[in-house]
Amino acid sequence: MKAVRVSYIITEAENGYIEHHATRARKFAGDDFNNSQLIRVGIHLLSNLTDGELVKAFKNIVKLPKGRPRSR
């Protein structure tokens, strides 16, 4: 399996969810568990959704601008 490096724009709240759930997962999987694995778990869970459930989930997500955030 070949790994690729990608980057995405997410909200601060979503990043907090990742950190929260990764911390939860480390309780069971140990320190070897990382945020990348959490994202991959989420992708696998998405594949179990029906089309209707997926559409409903997407409707709850705010669309963010493309590209890098502007420097302050």
N, C-alpha and C positions, 0 to 999 in steps of 0.2 A: 504494500500500500504506500503510495507516494503522498506525503504531506505537503500542503501549500500554505503560505502565509498570506492572510488577508486582513483587512481592517474595515471596520464599520463605524458609522456614527450612531450612537445611542444616547438616550437622555441620561441625566445623572441618576434619576430614580431607577431606570432600568439597570444601570451599572450597580446600583445598590442592591437590586434584586439578585444580580449575579453573585455579588459578594456574599450576600446572606445565604443563598442556596448552596454556594460552594462551601461555606463554613459548615452548613448542615451536612453536606455530603462527606466532608472530611471526618466527621464523627464516626461514619460507617466505613469509609474507604481508606482512611488514614491520610497522611500528608502527601501521598503520591497523587492525590486528586487535585486537578487544577481547573481554572476557569474555562480553558479550552474544552476540556472534557464535559463540563456542564453544558456548554453551547451544543456540543455534539449530541448529548443526551436529549436536549430539547428538540433538535432536528429529527431525531428518531421518533420522539413522541408525536411530533407534527405529522409524521407519515401515517400515524394511526387515526388521524381525524378524517371524518367524511368531508366532502366538498363543502357542504353547508356549514359544518363546524369551523372549517378553515376560513371561509368567507366571514363568518361571525367574528372570529378572532381578529382578522385583519381590520374589521370595522372599528375595533377598540384601540387601534394603534394610530397615534398621531403621525402624519407624514412629516419627516424632517428634511431640511434642505440638503441637496447633494454637495459633496466636496468637503473640504476642511473648514472648520469654523474660523472666522476671522480672528487675527491676532488682536490682542487688547493693548 
